[in-house]
Amino acid sequence: MFKGKFHLLKDKTQNNTNIQEGNSLISIYFSPQDKGLSTAVAGLIKNSKNYIYIPAFVITHKKLTEELIAAKARGVDVKIIIDATSTHSLHSAYKEIQKSGIPIKVENFAGKMHAKTMIIDDEYLVLGSTNFSNSGENKNDENMIVLKNQKFAQLYKDYFLYFWKKIPDKYLRYGARPEGPESIGSCSDGIDNNFDGQVDKSDNGCQ
């Protein structure tokens, strides 16, 4: 990219998987040429045995959604926290995931869940800038790391469960507006949390 090559003009990444670094096994993927969600993450979900925890800004990727629903059906503990602004975005899988029986909570801290993370079986950790979306995999210039490291996976699991307990259970059933009384601080933070051009008390959600 420093040489002016963006999107599909970039060369496909070479020697980018199963790199041993200390106690970690690392695989690195760049969008859009490496298709990391389809080639790596979907397989990790398919092979999961115990749990999959996901704090995410958005989920629209069809194959990932299908694999998550299949994992839930075979008894894997799947839990998701999603950003409030993305629940009704175009192609959002929020409703489909909710109907499948997967517990999915909408964050209630003013649309601030911007993570792109997945923790699997106290073993794998998915990190990076790649949203779990078609655009994240096929259109944007993004990066993603798949890290096999038990210690880091457990640390991120604890981080996820902290937020899971902090968000009220009612947001398993109902969406929280990114700008409204239910989203902590959103009506007094001076930020247009739902990107509608209105801030705080001038926003309909805060009136």
Secondary structure, 3 states (H helix, E strand, C coil): CCCCCCHHHCCCCCCCCCEEECCEEEEEEEECCCCHHHHHHHHHHHCCCCEEEEEECCECCHHHHHHHHHHHHCCCEEEEEECHHHCCCCCCCHHHHHHCCCCEEECCCCCCCCCECEEECCCEEEEECCCECHHHHHCCCEEEEEEECHHHHHHHHHHHHHHHHHCCHHHHCCCCCCCCCCCCCCCCCCCCCCCCCCCHHHCHHHC
